[in-house]
Structures are given as structure tokens and as C-alpha cells.
Amino acid sequence: MKIDAHQHFWRYEPRVYSWIDDTMQALKRDFLPADLEPLIKAPGIERTIAVQACQTPEETDWLLQLADAHPFIAGVIGWVDLQADDVEARVERLTRHKKLVGVRHVVQSEPDDSFMLRPAFGRGISVLGRHGLPYDILIYPRHLPVAVDFVEHFDAQTFVLDHLAKPEIRRGAIDAWARDLRRLAQHPHVYCKVSGLVTEANWQGWTPKQLEPYLDAAFDCFGAGRLIAGSDWPVCTLAADYSRTMAVLSDYLQRRTPGERDAVLGGNAQKLWKLGASA
């Protein structure tokens, strides 16, 4: 089963989705399941994971409602205030929904680069661990050393690094990122999404060959057993349509064994989030 483990939906409101700036005009509209469902058929995607795009409990509830209404949405990675005094009750409420498979916070936008090391945030991560919920790490390359320190505090918690920590592909920067990525990957409870690379490259001029060194580093660090494919749709459309975005990884994987291809393109996601065999 092929799974797109990272995509978004939203009803666009400038105030709510303020991260969509003037360079992203194409994203300033609604993106809903009816828009995505026809696109996933060509690359053979059977199910997807919808990921939060704004930090409100209302959006998480809405994504879960969409998942209930559209069987191809296998799970939701939502948001909850992990620093709230009543975080236990908030997480417990969300876990009543069987399609809530994880939680994410937009750490990359926090002004404090050491945000993940705050005691209140760590308390919330511990709550996720008690409920068996993986946590998605959304950061930039400069945050990777902090992420290493962060995951070392929670050996029993499963983490998923989003977008390979967004390497600076436009500048061709790779050495420091790859070094820090390797340090993070040394922790076996950390997985990594192979997603979002096309939008870290030059939107108009990227080529698959330019992305290969970053894919090589990801496989070298995590191996095929801890990598998970994702599109980052609709954000990816700034640089490529859905099929071309997904083809970057599927074409790259032709040099790998069938077992490795199956793992990255769906098997690892299915196992990590305990997804059923059919929609």
C-alpha cells in the first residue's frame, strides 16, 4: 500500500494562515479532499496522512471530521497546546478519535531556537508518550543540534522529523546539515519524512539530480527502515505538481530493492501509525 504521509488541507483565511506570504499566492485559496483525491490516483497513492497547518484545536477537530468523511485519509497529525496545564486532558480527548495518529508543533517559527527544551514543552511530550502518540519535529537545519538534545531526553517516545529538517538546497548547503542529520539519526526512535524537498530548491529551476545528494544523505543516515514518503501537498505546488513531486522519490527508489521501495513508500508509515490494510 502506497501512502502519502504528509499533506495538508485548509479553508484559507489570511489571519489564520499568516505563514502563507506574498511569495505563495498560489496557496491563498481553499485546498480540500476533493482537490487531492483525483491527484493521488496517478502515482498509485491509496491513503494519506493530513497534517496540521495552523495551531488551533479547531483545525485539528476539522481535520478529524474530514478523515471521518473521506476514507482515503488514514490519519491526522494534529496540534495541541503541549505547554497547557491541562495537557493530559486535552490529549486524552483527542485520542478518543481513532484517526488521530500524532501531534505537531510549528517549532520552526518559534523565536526561541531552544524552544523544544523548555520544561513545560517536555512535560507535554511525556503525555504524548503515555498515550502512544508520535510527535512530528518541524524545524530548520539550525535546530538540528537542539533536536538531538531533545530526543535524548525521551527514549520511549517516537519522533518523526518532517522534511529532512528543510536543507538549504537553493544554496547547495549540505555538509553541516548532513552531519547534524546523522547525529539525530543515531537515535533509533526517530523516523524521517522524505518530503518538502522541491520547495527547498529553486521553485522554477530545480532538477531531480540536484535533490539526489540530499536523498543519498537521508538513506545513508536513516536507512530504508525509518524513511517515510510524503508530498507536502499543496505546498509542493509552488515548485511542482503532485505527480512530479512524488516521482522524485519513486524514481530515485528504482535503484533500491523492492523491499526498500515498499517500506519507504508505505510500509514504514503503515507500521509506525498502525494503519489498517485498506481504506
TITILUM-261649 format. One record per residue (C-alpha): residue number from 1; x negated, y, z; residue in one letter. Coordinates in Angstrom, 2 decimals. Layout:
// TITILUM-261649
[r NUM; [X; Y; Z]; a]
...
//
This chain:
// TITILUM-261649
[r 1; [0.00; 0.00; 0.00]; m]
[r 2; [-1.39; 3.40; -1.03]; k]
[r 3; [-0.85; 6.18; 1.49]; i]
[r 4; [-1.41; 9.92; 1.21]; d]
[r 5; [-2.40; 10.58; 4.80]; a]
[r 6; [-2.38; 14.37; 4.70]; h]
[r 7; [0.27; 16.58; 3.12]; q]
[r 8; [2.46; 19.49; 4.24]; h]
[r 9; [5.99; 20.81; 3.91]; f]
[r 10; [7.25; 24.27; 4.73]; w]
[r 11; [10.03; 26.76; 4.19]; r]
[r 12; [7.89; 29.78; 3.54]; y]
[r 13; [8.13; 32.73; 5.92]; e]
[r 14; [5.24; 35.24; 5.86]; p]
[r 15; [5.35; 35.77; 9.62]; r]
[r 16; [5.28; 32.05; 10.42]; v]
[r 17; [2.73; 31.00; 7.81]; y]
[r 18; [0.44; 34.01; 8.12]; s]
[r 19; [-2.63; 31.93; 7.17]; w]
[r 20; [-1.35; 31.95; 3.58]; i]
[r 21; [-3.07; 35.14; 2.47]; d]
[r 22; [-3.01; 37.07; -0.81]; d]
[r 23; [-5.55; 34.72; -2.42]; t]
[r 24; [-2.96; 31.95; -2.08]; m]
[r 25; [0.00; 33.44; -3.92]; q]
[r 26; [0.97; 30.05; -5.35]; a]
[r 27; [1.69; 28.79; -1.83]; l]
[r 28; [4.12; 31.58; -0.96]; k]
[r 29; [7.23; 29.54; -1.59]; r]
[r 30; [9.03; 26.52; -0.16]; d]
[r 31; [7.45; 23.07; -0.50]; f]
[r 32; [9.85; 20.26; 0.33]; l]
[r 33; [10.12; 16.46; -0.05]; p]
[r 34; [11.99; 16.83; -3.33]; a]
[r 35; [8.93; 18.62; -4.73]; d]
[r 36; [6.45; 15.98; -3.60]; l]
[r 37; [8.32; 12.74; -4.22]; e]
[r 38; [8.05; 12.81; -8.05]; p]
[r 39; [4.34; 13.65; -7.85]; l]
[r 40; [3.28; 10.66; -5.78]; i]
[r 41; [4.61; 8.13; -8.29]; k]
[r 42; [1.93; 8.60; -10.98]; a]
[r 43; [-1.03; 7.74; -8.69]; p]
[r 44; [0.97; 4.95; -7.09]; g]
[r 45; [1.33; 6.50; -3.65]; i]
[r 46; [4.05; 4.74; -1.68]; e]
[r 47; [4.10; 6.64; 1.59]; r]
[r 48; [2.76; 9.86; 3.09]; t]
[r 49; [1.92; 11.48; 6.41]; i]
[r 50; [3.34; 15.00; 6.88]; a]
[r 51; [1.06; 17.27; 8.90]; v]
[r 52; [1.93; 20.41; 10.84]; q]
[r 53; [1.09; 23.74; 9.20]; a]
[r 54; [2.19; 26.15; 11.91]; c]
[r 55; [2.01; 25.90; 15.68]; q]
[r 56; [5.61; 25.77; 16.79]; t]
[r 57; [7.66; 22.93; 18.30]; p]
[r 58; [10.44; 23.87; 15.89]; e]
[r 59; [8.32; 22.97; 12.86]; e]
[r 60; [7.43; 19.58; 14.38]; t]
[r 61; [11.09; 18.83; 15.04]; d]
[r 62; [11.91; 19.83; 11.45]; w]
[r 63; [9.18; 17.58; 10.02]; l]
[r 64; [10.54; 14.67; 12.02]; l]
[r 65; [14.00; 15.36; 10.64]; q]
[r 66; [12.55; 15.30; 7.12]; l]
[r 67; [10.86; 11.99; 7.89]; a]
[r 68; [14.18; 10.55; 9.01]; d]
[r 69; [15.86; 11.69; 5.80]; a]
[r 70; [13.09; 10.60; 3.39]; h]
[r 71; [11.74; 7.07; 3.82]; p]
[r 72; [8.53; 7.78; 1.87]; f]
[r 73; [7.40; 9.99; 4.78]; i]
[r 74; [5.89; 7.31; 7.00]; a]
[r 75; [4.84; 9.56; 9.85]; g]
[r 76; [4.38; 13.07; 11.18]; v]
[r 77; [1.35; 14.68; 12.81]; i]
[r 78; [2.96; 17.47; 14.78]; g]
[r 79; [1.98; 20.21; 17.17]; w]
[r 80; [2.49; 20.51; 20.89]; v]
[r 81; [1.01; 23.03; 23.30]; d]
[r 82; [-1.67; 20.84; 24.83]; l]
[r 83; [-2.53; 23.55; 27.37]; q]
[r 84; [1.00; 23.82; 28.76]; a]
[r 85; [1.54; 23.00; 32.41]; d]
[r 86; [4.33; 20.60; 31.41]; d]
[r 87; [2.40; 18.98; 28.55]; v]
[r 88; [3.23; 15.48; 29.84]; e]
[r 89; [6.96; 16.12; 29.46]; a]
[r 90; [6.50; 17.75; 26.05]; r]
[r 91; [4.50; 14.84; 24.69]; v]
[r 92; [6.88; 12.31; 26.19]; e]
[r 93; [9.82; 14.00; 24.42]; r]
[r 94; [8.06; 13.83; 21.07]; l]
[r 95; [7.03; 10.21; 21.46]; t]
[r 96; [10.67; 9.19; 21.61]; r]
[r 97; [10.63; 9.64; 17.86]; h]
[r 98; [9.07; 6.59; 16.22]; k]
[r 99; [7.66; 8.59; 13.29]; k]
[r 100; [5.55; 10.90; 15.47]; l]
[r 101; [2.10; 9.38; 14.87]; v]
[r 102; [-0.26; 12.12; 16.01]; g]
[r 103; [-0.87; 15.68; 17.13]; v]
[r 104; [-2.98; 18.51; 15.72]; r]
[r 105; [-4.05; 21.99; 16.82]; h]
[r 106; [-5.47; 24.56; 14.37]; v]
[r 107; [-8.78; 24.85; 16.19]; v]
[r 108; [-10.49; 26.36; 13.14]; q]
[r 109; [-8.52; 29.58; 13.71]; s]
[r 110; [-9.29; 29.91; 17.42]; e]
[r 111; [-11.65; 32.84; 18.16]; p]
[r 112; [-13.45; 30.72; 20.75]; d]
[r 113; [-15.71; 28.25; 18.93]; d]
[r 114; [-15.79; 26.12; 22.09]; s]
[r 115; [-12.01; 26.00; 22.37]; f]
[r 116; [-11.91; 22.19; 22.40]; m]
[r 117; [-13.99; 22.10; 25.56]; l]
[r 118; [-11.50; 24.10; 27.64]; r]
[r 119; [-10.36; 22.07; 30.67]; p]
[r 120; [-6.67; 22.77; 30.00]; a]
[r 121; [-7.03; 21.51; 26.44]; f]
[r 122; [-8.84; 18.43; 27.64]; g]
[r 123; [-6.02; 17.73; 30.07]; r]
[r 124; [-3.62; 17.71; 27.13]; g]
[r 125; [-5.87; 15.34; 25.17]; i]
[r 126; [-5.79; 12.96; 28.14]; s]
[r 127; [-1.99; 12.99; 27.97]; v]
[r 128; [-2.14; 12.03; 24.29]; l]
[r 129; [-4.41; 9.15; 25.21]; g]
[r 130; [-1.99; 7.83; 27.79]; r]
[r 131; [0.72; 7.82; 25.13]; h]
[r 132; [-1.49; 6.24; 22.47]; g]
[r 133; [-1.33; 9.24; 20.12]; l]
[r 134; [-4.33; 10.02; 17.88]; p]
[r 135; [-5.49; 13.65; 17.68]; y]
[r 136; [-6.45; 15.34; 14.38]; d]
[r 137; [-9.52; 17.61; 14.58]; i]
[r 138; [-9.22; 20.62; 12.24]; l]
[r 139; [-12.49; 22.55; 12.25]; i]
[r 140; [-15.20; 24.16; 10.14]; y]
[r 141; [-18.80; 22.88; 9.87]; p]
[r 142; [-19.98; 25.26; 12.60]; r]
[r 143; [-17.69; 23.50; 15.06]; h]
[r 144; [-19.13; 20.03; 14.48]; l]
[r 145; [-21.66; 20.15; 17.35]; p]
[r 146; [-18.81; 21.13; 19.71]; v]
[r 147; [-16.69; 18.30; 18.28]; a]
[r 148; [-19.45; 15.82; 19.14]; v]
[r 149; [-19.44; 17.02; 22.75]; d]
[r 150; [-15.64; 16.96; 22.74]; f]
[r 151; [-15.15; 13.36; 21.59]; v]
[r 152; [-17.82; 12.13; 24.01]; e]
[r 153; [-15.50; 13.12; 26.87]; h]
[r 154; [-12.68; 10.87; 25.63]; f]
[r 155; [-13.97; 7.41; 24.77]; d]
[r 156; [-10.49; 5.85; 24.81]; a]
[r 157; [-8.87; 8.49; 22.60]; q]
[r 158; [-8.62; 8.05; 18.83]; t]
[r 159; [-9.64; 11.10; 16.80]; f]
[r 160; [-9.25; 11.88; 13.09]; v]
[r 161; [-11.44; 14.55; 11.52]; l]
[r 162; [-9.50; 16.49; 8.89]; d]
[r 163; [-11.00; 17.40; 5.51]; h]
[r 164; [-14.54; 16.25; 6.45]; l]
[r 165; [-14.71; 19.47; 8.52]; a]
[r 166; [-14.43; 21.55; 5.33]; k]
[r 167; [-18.01; 21.52; 3.99]; p]
[r 168; [-19.05; 24.69; 2.17]; e]
[r 169; [-19.03; 23.18; -1.31]; i]
[r 170; [-18.85; 26.55; -3.08]; r]
[r 171; [-22.31; 27.40; -1.71]; r]
[r 172; [-23.66; 23.90; -2.18]; g]
[r 173; [-24.36; 23.75; 1.56]; a]
[r 174; [-24.75; 20.13; 2.64]; i]
[r 175; [-27.78; 19.34; 4.82]; d]
[r 176; [-26.70; 20.77; 8.19]; a]
[r 177; [-23.11; 19.63; 7.65]; w]
[r 178; [-24.19; 16.08; 6.79]; a]
[r 179; [-26.48; 15.94; 9.83]; r]
[r 180; [-23.74; 17.02; 12.21]; d]
[r 181; [-21.16; 14.79; 10.49]; l]
[r 182; [-23.44; 11.81; 11.12]; r]
[r 183; [-23.65; 12.67; 14.81]; r]
[r 184; [-19.86; 12.75; 15.05]; l]
[r 185; [-19.50; 9.52; 13.10]; a]
[r 186; [-21.71; 7.70; 15.59]; q]
[r 187; [-18.65; 7.60; 17.82]; h]
[r 188; [-16.54; 4.63; 16.67]; p]
[r 189; [-13.27; 6.13; 17.93]; h]
[r 190; [-13.50; 8.91; 15.29]; v]
[r 191; [-11.95; 8.46; 11.84]; y]
[r 192; [-12.23; 10.92; 8.95]; c]
[r 193; [-9.81; 12.08; 6.27]; k]
[r 194; [-11.25; 12.37; 2.78]; v]
[r 195; [-9.07; 15.33; 1.87]; s]
[r 196; [-9.22; 19.03; 1.12]; g]
[r 197; [-12.47; 18.93; -0.85]; l]
[r 198; [-11.14; 20.54; -4.03]; v]
[r 199; [-10.16; 23.70; -2.18]; t]
[r 200; [-13.60; 23.99; -0.57]; e]
[r 201; [-15.10; 24.03; -4.07]; a]
[r 202; [-14.70; 26.76; -6.68]; n]
[r 203; [-10.99; 26.65; -7.44]; w]
[r 204; [-11.39; 27.38; -11.15]; q]
[r 205; [-14.69; 25.67; -11.92]; g]
[r 206; [-15.19; 22.58; -9.78]; w]
[r 207; [-16.05; 19.19; -11.22]; t]
[r 208; [-15.87; 15.70; -9.66]; p]
[r 209; [-19.65; 15.47; -9.94]; k]
[r 210; [-20.04; 18.46; -7.61]; q]
[r 211; [-17.98; 16.64; -4.98]; l]
[r 212; [-19.88; 13.36; -5.17]; e]
[r 213; [-22.70; 14.27; -2.72]; p]
[r 214; [-20.07; 15.08; -0.07]; y]
[r 215; [-18.23; 11.83; -0.73]; l]
[r 216; [-21.55; 9.97; -0.55]; d]
[r 217; [-22.25; 11.54; 2.83]; a]
[r 218; [-18.78; 10.66; 4.13]; a]
[r 219; [-19.20; 7.00; 3.17]; f]
[r 220; [-22.74; 6.91; 4.49]; d]
[r 221; [-21.60; 8.30; 7.85]; c]
[r 222; [-18.24; 6.61; 8.44]; f]
[r 223; [-18.26; 3.62; 6.10]; g]
[r 224; [-15.15; 2.44; 4.29]; a]
[r 225; [-13.59; 1.22; 7.54]; g]
[r 226; [-12.99; 4.69; 9.02]; r]
[r 227; [-12.18; 6.83; 5.99]; l]
[r 228; [-8.61; 7.78; 5.08]; i]
[r 229; [-7.38; 9.29; 1.81]; a]
[r 230; [-5.29; 12.46; 1.75]; g]
[r 231; [-4.27; 15.10; -0.77]; s]
[r 232; [-3.74; 18.21; 1.39]; d]
[r 233; [-0.79; 18.99; -0.91]; w]
[r 234; [0.37; 21.67; -1.59]; p]
[r 235; [-2.80; 23.49; -0.51]; v]
[r 236; [-4.73; 21.41; -3.05]; c]
[r 237; [-2.72; 23.00; -5.87]; t]
[r 238; [-4.83; 26.12; -5.52]; l]
[r 239; [-7.58; 24.11; -7.23]; a]
[r 240; [-5.91; 21.13; -8.90]; a]
[r 241; [-2.59; 19.43; -9.41]; d]
[r 242; [-1.63; 16.41; -7.31]; y]
[r 243; [-2.77; 13.72; -9.73]; s]
[r 244; [-6.15; 15.31; -10.40]; r]
[r 245; [-6.72; 15.81; -6.67]; t]
[r 246; [-6.01; 12.16; -5.87]; m]
[r 247; [-8.06; 10.99; -8.86]; a]
[r 248; [-11.25; 12.46; -7.38]; v]
[r 249; [-11.33; 9.82; -4.66]; l]
[r 250; [-9.73; 6.96; -6.59]; s]
[r 251; [-12.23; 7.37; -9.45]; d]
[r 252; [-15.13; 7.61; -7.00]; y]
[r 253; [-13.97; 4.38; -5.33]; l]
[r 254; [-14.29; 2.40; -8.56]; q]
[r 255; [-17.92; 1.81; -7.60]; r]
[r 256; [-16.81; 0.22; -4.31]; r]
[r 257; [-15.46; -3.27; -3.64]; t]
[r 258; [-11.71; -3.92; -3.93]; p]
[r 259; [-11.55; -4.37; -0.16]; g]
[r 260; [-13.17; -1.00; 0.47]; e]
[r 261; [-10.86; 0.71; -2.02]; r]
[r 262; [-7.79; -0.79; -0.39]; d]
[r 263; [-8.97; 0.24; 3.06]; a]
[r 264; [-9.61; 3.89; 2.20]; v]
[r 265; [-6.54; 4.33; 0.00]; l]
[r 266; [-4.08; 2.97; 2.54]; g]
[r 267; [-5.19; 0.10; 4.72]; g]
[r 268; [-7.02; 2.20; 7.30]; n]
[r 269; [-4.08; 4.60; 7.62]; a]
[r 270; [-1.63; 1.73; 7.94]; q]
[r 271; [-3.68; 0.18; 10.75]; k]
[r 272; [-4.52; 3.41; 12.57]; l]
[r 273; [-0.95; 4.70; 12.75]; w]
[r 274; [0.68; 1.24; 12.95]; k]
[r 275; [2.79; 1.85; 9.87]; l]
[r 276; [5.19; -0.79; 8.62]; g]
[r 277; [4.61; -2.67; 5.39]; a]
[r 278; [7.42; -0.93; 3.50]; s]
[r 279; [9.32; 2.34; 3.48]; a]
//
